[in-house]
Amino acid sequence: MADVTQPRLEAFDHVDGEVEGQLGQLLELSNAALPGCIAAPALDGEVPLAGLGEVEISVVSDDSIAAVHGQFMDDPTPTDVITFHHGEILVSWDTARQRAVEYDHPPLRELLLYVIHGLLHLNGHDDHDAEDRRRMHAIQDRILATVWPLPEDDKP
């Protein structure tokens, strides 16, 4: 595979400053995860990440992501992450906070998982069927455990 230039990542808080103090850390962690995402391209399909100079990460509310989900995917319900191939990733702060409680880890780690998922979509992965979803989740979980390991990540 030819050398791929890493796109520049930018992060924006669109939830009234709730995440603003953590954006720097989210960006640092996302940049740490980016090489692992680039090193795991999908075997087939479009890989827009290779040609992007910049990827914009927007942290939004459930209401905002539901509106985008409805407009572009005809499903007006909240979701965790939406990725656009022009280099935009929307991640839901509300969903991250809720799931972080369920999974007993920090909301910022959950947001990072969504960013990794979005970067993998930009690298050609999809999760429309069970096998693709299993493969994609295994890759994202491995990258997340490398960038932000938890004690249970060390278990065999």
N, C-alpha and C positions, 0 to 999 in steps of 0.2 A: 504494500500500500504506500502511496506517495505521502510525503510529509504533509500534514494538515496544520495550517496556521490556526492557533487557538483564537477564537473570537474573544473580544473584550466583553466582559459581563458588567451590566449595570443593574442596580436594584432600586426600586422606588416603593415608598410606603403610601398606599392609597386608603389607609384605614385610620385616618385622623390622628396620626402620630403614635398609634399604639405600638408599632414595630420600629419606629424610627431609631431608637437607641440600639436596636439589634441588627440593623441593616448592614453595618460594617462587618459584623461577625458572619451574617448570612452570606455576604459577598465573599469573604475570605474562605469560608467553608465550601462555597460553590466553586470558587476557583481551584480549590484543592481537589474537588471531585471531577472537575472538567477533563483532566487528562485520562482518567479512567473511563469516562463517557466516550471520549474521542477514540480510545483504544478498543472500544466495543461496538463497531458499526454493525448494522444489520447486514445479513448476507445478501439480501435482495431488496429492491425498492429504492426510493429516493432518499438521499442523505444530504439534506440541506445544510447541516452543521458545517460540513467541509468548506462551504463557500461563504459563510457568514463572517462579517467583520465584527459584528456586535450582536449580543443577545440581551434583550431587556427583560428583567424579572420584575413583575409588578405584584406586590402583595395587596390583595383586595379582600373585601368582605364577601360573605356568602351571597348577599343581595346582588352585589356587582357581578360576581362570577356566574350567578344564576341568570342574570340578564344577558350576558355574553353567551352562555350556554344555550339559552333559548334562541337568541338571534342567529347564531352560526351553526348550531347543531340540532335545532328544533326540539330541545329538551329544556324547559324553563326551571329545572331544579338545580340546586347548588351541587358543585363537584369540587374535588380537591385541586385539580390542575387542568388547565387548558393550554395547549401549545399551538402556536401558529408558525408555519414553515418560513415566514419572513423573519423569524428570530424574536418572537415575543412569547414569554411564558407568564401566565397568570396563575398565582397560587392563592388559595383561600386561607386567610388567617383564622377565621372562625372555625373552619373545618379542622385546621391544624391544632387549635386549642382543644377542641372536643376529642379528637383522636389521640392526642398526647396523653390525656387523662386515661383513656381506654388502654393505651399501650404502655403507660407508666414511663414516659420519657418527656423531655422538655419540648414545648411547642416549636421552638426553633429547629430542633432535630427533625420534627415532622415536616416543617416547611422545607428543610434541606432535602428530605426524601422526595418531596413534590418537584423541587428544582431538578434533581437528578433524573426523575421520571421524565420531565419535560425535555431535558438535554438528550436523553436516550430517544425520545420521539424525534427530535431534530437530527438524530444520527440514524434514522431509518427504522427504528423499532416501532411496532404497534402491539396493541393488546386486545385485539378484537376477538380472537378465539382463545380457547383455553391453553393450548400449547404455546402460542406466542406470548400470552400473558404470563405463564409460568416461567418461560425463558427470560422475559424482560424483568420480572420481579426478582429473579435470582441474581441477575446482573446488578440491578439497582440496590438490592440488599447487600451484596458484596462490596459495592463502592461505598455505600453509607457506612458499613461496618469498618471500612478502612479509614474513612475520613473522620468519623465520630463513633468510635467503638464504645459499646456498653459492656458491662461484665458478662452478660449472657452471650455476647458475640464470640467470646473465647471458648465456649463449650463446643466439644466435638460433635 
